[in-house]
Amino acid sequence: MSPFWDTGKGRALNVIFLFGALLALWELAVRLGHIKPFILPAPSVVLTDLARKPGLYTYHALHTLLETFLGFGLAVVMGVVMAVGVVYSRVVERTLYTILVTLNAVPKIAVAPLFIIWLGTDLSPKVAVATLVALFPIVIDTVLGLRSVDPEMLDLARSLRASRLQVLWKIRAPCALPSLFAGLKVAISLAFIGAIVGEFIAAQNGLGYLVVSSQATFDTTQMFAAILLLAVLGLALFYLIELFETLLLPWHVSRRRVSTSPTRA
């Protein structure tokens, strides 16, 4: 049987233990170092502030999550469509790859103000930034997956007169799923960062806005509470995609649990 720490519950407990250990070290460093709360508040103070204002933090967290999921959803749809176009069209490949690499090379913090000018200061520019940031890994990994099909399998499909749509749906797509999920795990984190970047530039809601407004009022405790929430939510989003990968791809080699105990004759 697999070791306990290789199971889902074991990994969750491992993350909780490490997170708790970091908070304990943080608390110890603040108390032993006699650091002023204005400079670095203790985790106990930050958690107390979270418990004292749950409505405020929940409201801003939900707004950031909404921007993240909208941007991530658009990136998934656009990325998969672009990847299929790259695989089936040389013209699309030669033009789209160049555009994607160019856009990915441009710092998103430099592009965000343009979206604010074009789309205003409401939800749209944050979603646009999140989509732009998350698009690149989805396209790259999906193209890699769609092209990783065994050529002999494609030859067999052609000999059976399978259409391009049938080959895509029944052969290429299943082979591409592991690579797609690898891209999704990167993209969900990038979409989260993109939404926060948009909130840093111009926003009235969201955890990024809360960090900036706390800086303006020198409320270090509230700033750290928002940052702590960002860390927890970012971790949760990553493991959410991994959970879907486990449920949808139980057959893949990366999901198999191999016993580490030595075999005996």
Secondary structure by P-SEA (a helix, b strand, c coil): cccccccaaaaaaaaaaaaaaaaaaaaaaaaaacccccccccaaaaaaaaaacaaaaaaaaaaaaaaaaaaaaaaaaaaaaaaaaaaccaaaaacaaaaaaaaaacccccaaaaaaaaccccaaaaaaaaaaaaaaaaaaaaaaaaacccaaaaaaaaaacccaaaaaaccccccaaaaaaaaaaaaaaaaaaaaaaaaaacccccaaaaaaaaaaacaaaaaaaaaaaaaaaaaaaaaaaaaaaaaacccccccbbbbcccccc
